[in-house]
Amino acid sequence: MILMIGLAALVFAALSYYVGYNGWVWLKTTFLSKYKKMYIGIIVILSCSLFIGLFSSLLVFKLLGYFWMMIIGYGIILLPICNLLVFLMKKRGIFWIGISVFAVYGFVFIYGSFNAWSPVIRNYNLTVDKKSNVEDVEILMVSDLHIGAIVGPAHIQRLVDKANQVKPDIILIPGDVIDDHIQPYIDNHVGEILKELKAPMGVYATPGNHDYYGDDLEKLEVELNKAGIKLLMDETVNVDDLFYIVGRKDVTDENRQAVSDLVSELDQTMPIIMMDHTPLDLDIAKENGIDVLLSGHTHKGQVAPANLITSRIYENDWGYLRKSTLQSVVSSGFGTWGPPLRIGSRSEVNVIKVKFE
């Protein structure tokens, strides 16, 4: 483990040097070249901010670290192309090539911020081949709130505003309510805002991987109960004898039950809707009579081209997929993990109208 951490730190340091050196090559073509020591100091601070942010409650270091991650991430893609162009052009045009790189970063930060903080409503219409005493149910599904130092009251108020606009029958939150630790949730009185989430059939949530990381899951359950949200951990709920809601523990929980155990005593003639934070085991869900599977976790990669990775890992990494009698809906999430940016994805809530027939 120590060797792996050391190797990762070495790779990170090498990438930071690579990005920083390329920046200095460009700066030497401008009047800023006389500020070499200041530039080096800025690069060192940016490179260290990610690690400082891990062990500090100071938001500024967290943000600097996350944005530096983005600079490195896109630098790995952009800078080799720039290096090749400089070589082919025999070191001419460095200034304008650098300006082009800054323009790309400007687009990433501005457009990415807009996508992260401007949630949209995405609508799905599903038909389940089972009878119920109601013709249909309208679900508002929102995942991956990641309430913490970055995602706070203002963004959660946007969620409440969307929910009040939709007025769904039931609200379901499949995981990652908090971003590792409960304290920012408590300090910022986010529970008072979540209390405003209302639906006649109730508000239910399941835990995601980030809800476990800070060992605050029990505290989270208490806080959510105060806000009128029932946290389902390998539990089932019969909603007014109309349909079942099944809520699973996260896949990272070694003690989570098998789907077969959770549904063994359910009436399979009734519709079964299951929340499972990570969109795995679609075939298992199908084989056990789950009609609708609601998930998050993937963020649709959050920042392109990471979506190419999530699409390889998960059978359904975003949106709608039908597998015989199973219908899967995966949300790109409402909050963000790491940098508060989204490229190729957008903060969203999902309105899912399920018709029974």
JOJOKA-V439575 format. One line per field, one symbol per residue. psi: psi as a letter, one per 30 degrees, with the letter a starting at -180 (. if undefined). A space follows every 10 residues. Layout:
psi=???
This chain:
psi=eeeeeeeeee eeeeeeeeee eeeeeeefgl ffffheeeee eeeeeeefee eeffglgjee eeeeeeeeee eeefeeeeee eeeeeeeegh gkgeeeeeee eeeeeeeeee eeeeeegikl kkkkjkkkhk llglelkjkj kklhehkbfe jaeeeeeeee eeeeeeilek kkjilhelie kfeeeeeghf eeefffjkkf glkkllklef feeghgeeee eeeeeeggkk jkjhlkkjjh gelkkkklll ffjfgkllee eegegljffk kjkkkjekil heeeeefggk ekkklbefgh fejkgffeee feekejfkbk kkjcfkkkkk kflealkbki lkkglkklkk jjjjkk.
